[in-house]
Amino acid sequence: MTHPDLRQQLLRGLKGEFLAALDPDERAVIEASMGEMGNKPEAVKLGWLKMRTKETWTKQRYTRSFNRAVEKLRRMVETHEGKEDGE
């Protein structure tokens, strides 16, 4: 998984529409991985996700959702930057 400092640097400059394009699970995982929650143990994040989504979360589900969200965001940023370069 991505180092917390790097993760925050990557996510800090994201446009709101990129985050809005994620599915609800992916948005919740991104929220859990940022800010104060980003420094909490995995068990605390999983508990927060359960409260937020009203669903049970495992470390495996969290990891898969996080990796999927980061990959989607990476592709959106690359596409956006490609459009800016072509202008």
C-alpha positions in Angstrom: 0.0 0.0 0.0 1.1 3.6 -0.5 3.0 5.4 2.3 0.6 7.8 4.2 2.7 10.9 3.4 2.8 10.1 -0.3 -0.9 9.2 -0.3 -1.8 12.6 1.2 0.4 14.5 -1.3 -1.3 12.6 -4.2 -4.8 13.2 -3.0 -4.4 16.8 -1.8 -4.6 18.4 -5.2 -7.4 16.2 -6.7 -10.3 17.9 -8.2 -13.7 17.3 -6.6 -15.1 15.8 -9.8 -12.5 13.1 -9.6 -13.5 12.1 -6.2 -17.2 12.3 -7.1 -16.5 9.9 -10.0 -15.6 7.1 -7.5 -18.2 4.7 -6.3 -19.4 5.1 -2.6 -17.0 2.4 -1.2 -14.0 4.0 -3.0 -14.9 7.5 -1.7 -15.3 6.1 1.9 -11.9 4.3 1.7 -10.2 7.5 0.4 -11.7 9.5 3.2 -10.6 6.9 5.7 -7.0 7.0 4.4 -6.7 10.8 4.6 -6.3 13.3 7.3 -6.4 12.2 10.9 -7.9 8.8 9.9 -4.9 8.1 7.7 -2.7 7.9 10.8 -5.0 5.5 12.7 -4.6 1.7 12.9 -6.4 -0.4 10.3 -8.9 -1.6 12.9 -10.0 2.0 13.6 -10.4 2.6 9.9 -12.4 -0.5 9.4 -14.7 0.5 12.3 -15.1 4.0 10.9 -16.0 2.4 7.5 -18.5 0.2 9.1 -20.2 3.2 10.8 -20.0 5.2 7.6 -21.3 2.6 5.1 -23.4 0.4 7.5 -21.5 -2.6 6.0 -18.9 -5.0 7.4 -15.3 -4.2 6.2 -12.3 -6.5 6.2 -8.7 -5.5 5.7 -8.8 -7.3 2.4 -11.9 -5.4 1.2 -10.3 -2.1 2.4 -7.1 -2.8 0.6 -8.8 -3.9 -2.7 -11.1 -0.8 -2.6 -8.2 1.5 -1.8 -6.1 0.1 -4.6 -9.0 0.3 -7.1 -9.7 3.9 -6.1 -6.1 5.0 -6.4 -5.8 3.4 -9.8 -9.0 5.1 -11.0 -7.8 8.4 -9.7 -4.4 7.9 -11.4 -6.1 7.3 -14.7 -8.4 10.3 -14.3 -5.5 12.6 -13.5 -3.4 11.3 -16.4 -6.4 11.8 -18.8 -7.0 15.3 -17.4 -3.3 16.2 -17.8 -3.3 14.8 -21.3 -6.2 17.1 -22.2 -4.4 20.1 -20.7 -1.2 19.3 -22.7 -3.2 19.1 -25.9 -4.9 22.5 -25.5 
